[in-house]
Amino acid sequence: MKIAIVKLSALGDIVHAMVALQFIKAHSPEIQIDWIVEERFAEVLKNNPDIDNILTVNLKALKNDKTGFVRQLKKIRGYAKNNYDLVIDAQGLIKSAVTAKLVAAGGLGMPKARHGKRIAGFDADSIREKAASWFYDIKVACAFHANTIDRNALVLSGPLGFDITKEQILNKKPFLFFKNEDPQIYDYLSKDRNNIVLVIGSTWDSRNYPAEKFVKIAEALQQNCLVIWGSDQEKARAEWMAAQSGLIKVMPKLDLNSLKALIANADLLIGNDTGPTHMAWGLNRPSITLFGPTPVSRVYQTDINKVVKSASTVNPYKLNKQDYSIKDIDEQEIIEPAKCLLPARSE
């Protein structure tokens, strides 16, 4: 059987969906799994042994370059030549549903797939863009406010006729893999102190924990703190933090492959609700995820993956980007669980 998973973005959402792969392969070892993803996130999928082919699109670029529409359309239609038995839209957006439809139907002039080509995705009551469900033959029901990881597991396993349990997810194997990473990351890792990765940025400013509080955490923990960044603004913030504390180092710009390697070698990650933070969960590394305007249902809390949430109430159906309550989280709420998660170091 050949299936295509459509999960275009974003980084954290892709990680949350990837957990299902190991269980799909365990259920049906002979299955071929291809994954359709935005080019800029393809590297997070690379080297995963449960993915047969990574197929990229660049739909994001169409916002600024409408001339690329025909090129992207042709590219997506070309993927239909793989003649999939099932295409699963795990995203639930109109653009991902249209992509799934084109991959399943092949567009004009393409032959119909064997077994009639089925398309699966969430039903209209389970997604924000309800019109996306019109494109699906198999519709999966799961409350929109339910845990994000459970939702991804359900939409990817249900159409294949089996369930992935919470117990399986809690006992998952790490599923992010890297190869030929940038060797300079190892120059930043300490042999004498625990290594803590700090994720200070995100797509909204209201999701960002204050830089000065990250500094207080670093000073309290007295470990080797490595700040990652993804924009010039985040880099400037990281450099300010490093100027305040000799325990903080600014990492060079890392691609996703080297970022996976860094997190895999960290003793703890502390960060905002954003993609790199969720990668720690995918690598089975200890983490503390900080939440303000977004719901904690986006993660699994485990013995090594903890959550600290601000006092605000979050409506998962209508997130409030003006909710800056994350800034009110006392740093002691982070320092104490961090001390419990960090391994003891012999003197």
C-alpha positions as CSV (number, residue, x, y, z in Angstrom):
1,M,0.0,0.0,0.0
2,K,1.2,3.5,-0.8
3,I,0.0,6.5,1.1
4,A,0.9,10.2,1.0
5,I,0.7,12.4,4.1
6,V,0.0,16.1,3.5
7,K,1.3,18.1,6.5
8,L,2.8,21.3,5.0
9,S,3.7,23.2,8.1
10,A,4.6,24.4,10.7
11,L,7.6,22.9,12.4
12,G,5.9,22.0,15.7
13,D,2.8,20.6,13.9
14,I,5.0,18.4,11.7
15,V,6.8,17.1,14.7
16,H,3.5,16.3,16.5
17,A,2.3,14.4,13.4
18,M,5.6,12.5,12.9
19,V,5.1,10.4,16.1
20,A,2.5,8.4,14.2
21,L,5.0,7.0,11.6
22,Q,6.6,4.4,13.8
23,F,3.2,3.0,14.7
24,I,1.9,2.9,11.2
25,K,5.0,1.0,10.1
26,A,4.7,-1.4,13.0
27,H,1.0,-2.0,12.0
28,S,1.8,-2.4,8.3
29,P,5.6,-2.9,7.7
30,E,5.1,-3.1,3.9
31,I,3.4,0.3,3.6
32,Q,5.1,3.1,1.6
33,I,4.8,6.5,3.3
34,D,5.5,9.7,1.3
35,W,5.2,13.1,3.0
36,I,4.3,16.3,1.3
37,V,5.7,19.3,3.1
38,E,6.8,23.0,2.6
39,E,10.4,23.1,1.4
40,R,11.6,25.1,4.4
41,F,10.5,22.3,6.8
42,A,11.6,19.3,4.8
43,E,14.9,18.9,6.7
44,V,13.0,18.0,10.0
45,L,11.7,14.9,8.1
46,K,15.0,13.8,6.6
47,N,16.7,10.6,7.7
48,N,13.5,9.3,9.3
49,P,13.6,5.5,8.4
50,D,9.8,5.4,8.3
51,I,9.4,7.9,5.5
52,D,10.1,6.6,2.0
53,N,10.0,9.9,0.1
54,I,9.8,13.6,1.1
55,L,8.0,15.6,-1.5
56,T,8.3,19.4,-1.3
57,V,6.1,22.3,-2.3
58,N,6.6,26.0,-1.9
59,L,3.1,27.4,-1.4
60,K,4.3,29.9,1.1
61,A,6.2,31.7,-1.6
62,L,3.1,32.3,-3.6
63,K,2.0,35.1,-1.2
64,N,4.8,37.2,-2.6
65,D,5.3,35.6,-6.1
66,K,2.0,34.8,-7.8
67,T,3.9,33.8,-11.0
68,G,5.0,30.6,-9.3
69,F,1.4,29.3,-9.1
70,V,1.6,27.3,-12.4
71,R,4.9,25.8,-11.4
72,Q,3.7,24.6,-8.1
73,L,0.5,23.3,-9.6
74,K,2.5,21.3,-12.1
75,K,4.8,20.0,-9.3
76,I,1.9,18.8,-7.2
77,R,0.1,17.1,-10.1
78,G,3.4,15.4,-10.8
79,Y,3.2,13.7,-7.4
80,A,0.0,12.1,-8.5
81,K,1.9,9.9,-10.8
82,N,2.9,7.9,-7.8
83,N,-0.6,6.5,-7.8
84,Y,-1.3,6.5,-4.1
85,D,-3.9,4.2,-2.5
86,L,-4.6,6.8,0.2
87,V,-3.9,10.5,0.7
88,I,-4.3,11.8,4.2
89,D,-4.5,15.6,4.9
90,A,-3.3,15.9,8.4
91,Q,-3.5,19.7,8.4
92,G,-7.1,20.5,7.8
93,L,-6.6,23.8,5.8
94,I,-8.1,24.6,2.4
95,K,-4.6,24.8,0.9
96,S,-3.6,21.4,2.3
97,A,-7.0,19.9,1.2
98,V,-6.6,21.2,-2.3
99,T,-3.1,19.7,-2.4
100,A,-4.4,16.4,-1.2
101,K,-7.1,16.5,-3.9
102,L,-4.6,17.2,-6.6
103,V,-2.2,14.4,-5.5
104,A,-5.1,12.0,-5.3
105,A,-6.9,13.0,-8.5
106,G,-3.8,13.9,-10.5
107,G,-5.4,16.9,-12.2
108,L,-6.5,17.0,-15.8
109,G,-5.4,14.2,-18.0
110,M,-4.2,11.9,-15.3
111,P,-5.6,8.4,-15.0
112,K,-7.7,7.5,-12.0
113,A,-5.9,5.7,-9.2
114,R,-6.4,2.1,-8.4
115,H,-9.3,1.5,-5.9
116,G,-10.7,4.9,-6.8
117,K,-8.2,7.0,-4.8
118,R,-9.4,7.9,-1.3
119,I,-8.7,11.1,0.5
120,A,-8.9,11.3,4.3
121,G,-9.0,14.2,6.7
122,F,-10.9,15.7,9.6
123,D,-14.6,16.3,9.4
124,A,-16.1,19.8,9.4
125,D,-16.6,20.0,13.1
126,S,-13.0,19.1,13.8
127,I,-11.1,21.8,12.0
128,R,-11.0,25.6,11.8
129,E,-11.3,25.8,8.0
130,K,-14.5,23.7,7.7
131,A,-14.6,23.9,3.9
132,A,-11.5,21.7,3.8
133,S,-13.6,18.7,4.8
134,W,-15.5,18.9,1.5
135,F,-12.5,17.4,-0.3
136,Y,-12.3,14.2,1.8
137,D,-13.9,10.9,1.2
138,I,-13.0,9.6,4.7
139,K,-13.8,12.0,7.5
140,V,-12.3,11.7,11.0
141,A,-14.1,13.2,14.0
142,C,-11.9,14.6,16.8
143,A,-12.7,17.6,18.9
144,F,-10.7,20.7,17.8
145,H,-9.7,21.4,21.4
146,A,-8.4,17.9,22.0
147,N,-4.7,17.2,22.5
148,T,-2.9,18.1,19.3
149,I,-0.7,15.0,19.3
150,D,-3.7,12.7,19.8
151,R,-5.5,14.5,16.9
152,N,-2.6,13.9,14.6
153,A,-2.3,10.2,15.7
154,L,-6.0,9.7,15.0
155,V,-6.2,11.3,11.6
156,L,-3.2,9.3,10.4
157,S,-4.1,5.9,11.9
158,G,-7.9,5.9,11.7
159,P,-8.1,5.8,7.9
160,L,-5.7,2.9,8.0
161,G,-8.0,0.9,10.3
162,F,-6.2,1.0,13.6
163,D,-5.7,3.1,16.7
164,I,-2.6,4.6,18.3
165,T,-3.0,4.7,22.1
166,K,-1.8,7.2,24.6
167,E,0.4,4.5,26.1
168,Q,2.1,3.9,22.8
169,I,2.8,7.6,22.4
170,L,4.1,7.9,25.9
171,N,6.5,5.0,25.2
172,K,7.5,6.2,21.7
173,K,11.0,5.9,20.3
174,P,12.7,9.1,19.3
175,F,11.8,9.9,15.8
176,L,13.9,12.8,14.7
177,F,17.2,11.9,13.0
178,F,20.3,13.8,11.9
179,K,23.4,13.1,9.8
180,N,26.4,15.2,8.9
181,E,25.5,17.9,11.3
182,D,27.6,21.1,11.7
183,P,30.5,19.9,13.9
184,Q,30.9,23.3,15.5
185,I,27.9,22.7,17.7
186,Y,30.0,20.4,19.8
187,D,32.4,23.2,20.5
188,Y,29.6,24.9,22.5
189,L,28.7,21.9,24.6
190,S,30.2,21.7,28.0
191,K,31.7,18.5,29.6
192,D,31.7,20.0,33.1
193,R,28.2,21.5,33.3
194,N,24.8,20.4,32.1
195,N,23.9,21.8,28.7
196,I,20.6,23.7,28.5
197,V,19.2,24.9,25.2
198,L,17.1,28.1,25.5
199,V,14.4,28.7,22.8
200,I,13.6,32.4,23.1
201,G,11.7,33.2,19.9
202,S,8.4,32.3,18.3
203,T,6.0,33.6,15.6
204,W,4.2,36.0,18.0
205,D,5.8,38.3,20.5
206,S,3.1,37.5,23.0
207,R,4.4,33.9,23.1
208,N,7.9,35.0,24.1
209,Y,9.1,34.7,27.7
210,P,11.1,37.8,28.7
211,A,14.8,37.8,27.9
212,E,15.7,39.2,31.4
213,K,13.9,36.3,33.0
214,F,15.8,33.8,30.9
215,V,18.9,35.4,32.3
216,K,17.7,35.0,35.9
217,I,17.0,31.3,35.1
218,A,20.5,30.8,33.7
219,E,22.1,32.5,36.8
220,A,20.0,30.4,39.2
221,L,20.8,27.1,37.5
222,Q,24.6,27.8,37.0
223,Q,24.8,25.5,33.9
224,N,25.9,26.0,30.3
225,C,23.0,27.7,28.5
226,L,22.9,27.8,24.7
227,V,20.6,30.2,23.0
228,I,19.2,29.4,19.6
229,W,17.7,32.0,17.3
230,G,16.0,32.3,13.9
231,S,15.9,36.0,13.0
232,D,18.1,39.1,13.4
233,Q,15.8,40.3,16.2
234,E,16.1,37.0,18.1
235,K,19.9,37.1,17.6
236,A,20.1,40.6,19.1
237,R,18.1,39.4,22.1
238,A,20.3,36.4,22.5
239,E,23.4,38.6,22.4
240,W,22.0,40.9,25.0
241,M,21.3,37.9,27.2
242,A,24.9,36.7,26.8
243,A,26.2,40.1,27.7
244,Q,24.3,39.8,31.0
245,S,25.6,36.4,32.0
246,G,28.8,34.5,31.4
247,L,26.8,31.3,31.6
248,I,24.9,32.1,28.3
249,K,26.3,31.5,24.9
250,V,24.8,32.4,21.5
251,M,24.7,29.6,19.1
252,P,25.5,30.2,15.4
253,K,22.7,30.1,12.9
254,L,21.7,26.4,12.7
255,D,19.8,24.5,10.0
256,L,17.2,22.0,11.1
257,N,19.6,19.1,10.8
258,S,22.1,20.6,13.2
259,L,19.4,21.8,15.4
260,K,18.2,18.3,15.9
261,A,21.7,17.3,16.7
262,L,22.1,20.0,19.3
263,I,18.8,19.2,21.1
264,A,19.7,15.5,21.0
265,N,22.8,16.3,23.0
266,A,21.2,18.7,25.4
267,D,20.4,17.8,29.0
268,L,17.4,20.1,29.1
269,L,15.5,22.5,26.8
270,I,13.6,25.4,28.1
271,G,11.5,27.4,25.6
272,N,8.4,29.0,24.3
273,D,5.6,27.1,22.6
274,T,7.2,26.8,19.2
275,G,8.7,24.2,16.9
276,P,12.3,23.8,18.3
277,T,10.9,23.3,21.8
278,H,8.6,20.5,20.6
279,M,11.6,18.8,18.9
280,A,12.9,18.0,22.4
281,W,9.8,15.9,22.9
282,G,10.3,14.2,19.6
283,L,13.9,13.4,20.6
284,N,12.9,12.1,24.1
285,R,14.9,14.9,25.7
286,P,13.9,16.7,28.9
287,S,12.0,19.9,28.3
288,I,10.0,22.7,29.9
289,T,7.6,24.4,27.5
290,L,6.3,27.9,28.4
291,F,2.7,28.8,27.5
292,G,0.9,32.1,27.5
293,P,-1.7,32.7,24.8
294,T,-1.7,29.1,23.5
295,P,-3.3,26.0,25.0
296,V,-1.2,23.4,26.8
297,S,-3.2,20.7,24.9
298,R,-0.5,21.1,22.2
299,V,1.9,18.9,24.1
300,Y,2.1,15.7,26.1
301,Q,3.3,16.1,29.7
302,T,5.6,13.3,30.8
303,D,8.1,12.6,33.5
304,I,10.7,14.5,31.5
305,N,8.5,16.9,29.5
306,K,7.0,19.6,31.7
307,V,4.7,22.6,31.1
308,V,4.5,26.0,32.8
309,K,1.4,28.0,31.9
310,S,0.5,31.6,32.7
311,A,-2.6,32.4,34.6
312,S,-4.6,33.4,31.5
313,T,-7.5,31.4,30.1
314,V,-7.1,30.3,26.5
315,N,-9.9,29.8,24.0
316,P,-8.4,27.2,21.5
317,Y,-11.0,28.2,18.9
318,K,-9.9,31.9,19.0
319,L,-6.4,32.6,20.3
320,N,-5.7,36.0,21.6
321,K,-2.4,37.4,20.2
322,Q,-2.7,40.3,22.7
323,D,-2.4,37.9,25.7
324,Y,1.0,38.8,27.1
325,S,0.5,36.9,30.3
326,I,3.6,34.7,29.7
327,K,5.6,37.6,30.9
328,D,4.1,37.2,34.3
329,I,5.3,33.7,34.9
330,D,7.7,33.8,37.9
331,E,11.1,32.4,37.0
332,Q,11.0,30.2,40.1
333,E,8.2,28.2,38.5
334,I,10.7,27.2,35.8
335,I,13.8,27.0,38.0
336,E,12.4,24.4,40.4
337,P,11.3,21.8,37.8
338,A,14.5,22.5,35.8
339,K,16.6,21.5,38.9
340,C,14.6,18.3,39.1
341,L,15.1,17.4,35.4
342,L,18.8,18.1,35.2
343,P,21.0,15.1,35.9
344,A,23.5,15.2,38.8
345,R,27.1,16.0,37.8
346,S,30.0,14.6,39.7
347,E,32.5,17.1,40.9
